[in-house]
Each structure stands twice: as C-alpha cells, then as structure tokens.
Amino acid sequence: MVKKEPAEPEARTSAGDLLVLEVVFVLVGVAGLALWSVPAALVVAGVLGVLACERAMSRADRRAAGAGRGREATGGERT
C-alpha cells in the first residue's frame, strides 16, 4: 500500500495537537476572565466543561454507531 505524504511538513498536524491547542486557548481565556471576575470565570468554566463532556459523549456515540454499521455491512450477526 502506498501512502501519500503531505507536501508541507506543517500539514501533518494531528487531532491531538489541535486538542491541546484548544484546551490551552480555553484555559488562558478562563484565566483572563478570572482576573476580572472570579464568579464569572467559574460559571463560564462550568458551562465549557459541560459542553466538553457533551462533545466527548457525542463523539463516542458516533464511533459506536459506525462500528455497528461495519458489522452489518460485512454480513455479521447482530448480538
């Protein structure tokens, strides 16, 4: 099997790198908000935490649904 390499080394950014960048960005934003108002930062951090959990559960559900379709497409039995 032949794998194509990206023409530019910068194009090799993985999803893990983007996740780390996103987490750092959110933490810096919440820390900046905490310098102005601690209660507001706590509320915003709580809302962002709930959104992150919902996003992770949605991603896990999509992966599980994709795995189920793969078994049916190959003619496997349902369990």
C-alpha positions as CSV (number, residue, x, y, z in Angstrom):
1,M,0.0,0.0,0.0
2,V,1.3,3.4,-1.0
3,K,0.9,6.3,1.4
4,K,1.0,9.8,0.2
5,E,3.0,12.2,2.4
6,P,1.8,15.8,2.6
7,A,3.9,18.2,0.6
8,E,4.4,20.5,3.5
9,P,5.6,19.3,7.0
10,E,3.2,21.7,8.6
11,A,0.3,19.8,7.1
12,R,0.9,16.9,9.4
13,T,-0.9,18.4,12.4
14,S,-2.7,15.6,14.2
15,A,-6.0,15.8,16.0
16,G,-4.2,15.5,19.4
17,D,-2.2,18.7,18.7
18,L,-5.3,20.6,17.8
19,L,-7.0,19.3,21.0
20,V,-4.1,20.5,23.1
21,L,-4.1,23.9,21.4
22,E,-7.9,24.2,22.0
23,V,-7.5,23.3,25.7
24,V,-4.7,25.8,26.2
25,F,-6.8,28.5,24.5
26,V,-9.8,27.9,26.7
27,L,-7.7,27.8,29.9
28,V,-6.0,31.1,29.0
29,G,-9.4,32.7,28.3
30,V,-10.9,31.5,31.6
31,A,-7.8,32.6,33.5
32,G,-8.0,36.1,31.9
33,L,-11.7,36.2,32.8
34,A,-10.8,35.2,36.4
35,L,-8.5,38.2,36.7
36,W,-11.6,40.4,36.1
37,S,-14.3,38.4,37.9
38,V,-13.8,35.1,39.7
39,P,-17.6,34.2,39.9
40,A,-18.0,34.8,36.1
41,A,-14.9,32.6,35.4
42,L,-16.4,29.8,37.5
43,V,-19.7,29.9,35.6
44,V,-18.0,30.0,32.2
45,A,-15.7,27.2,33.2
46,G,-18.7,25.1,34.3
47,V,-20.6,25.7,31.1
48,L,-17.5,24.9,29.0
49,G,-16.9,21.7,31.0
50,V,-20.5,20.6,30.3
51,L,-20.0,21.3,26.6
52,A,-16.8,19.4,26.5
53,C,-18.5,16.4,28.1
54,E,-21.4,16.5,25.7
55,R,-19.0,16.7,22.8
56,A,-17.0,13.7,24.0
57,M,-20.1,11.6,24.5
58,S,-21.4,12.6,21.0
59,R,-18.1,11.5,19.5
60,A,-18.2,8.2,21.4
61,D,-21.7,7.6,20.2
62,R,-20.8,8.2,16.6
63,R,-17.8,5.8,16.9
64,A,-20.1,3.2,18.4
65,A,-22.7,3.7,15.7
66,G,-20.0,3.4,13.0
67,A,-18.7,0.1,14.5
68,G,-22.3,-1.3,14.3
69,R,-22.7,-0.4,10.7
70,G,-19.4,-2.1,9.9
71,R,-20.6,-5.4,11.3
72,E,-23.9,-5.3,9.4
73,A,-22.2,-4.4,6.1
74,T,-20.0,-7.5,6.4
75,G,-22.9,-9.8,7.0
76,G,-22.2,-10.5,10.6
77,E,-24.8,-11.5,13.1
78,R,-26.4,-9.0,15.5
79,T,-25.8,-9.6,19.2
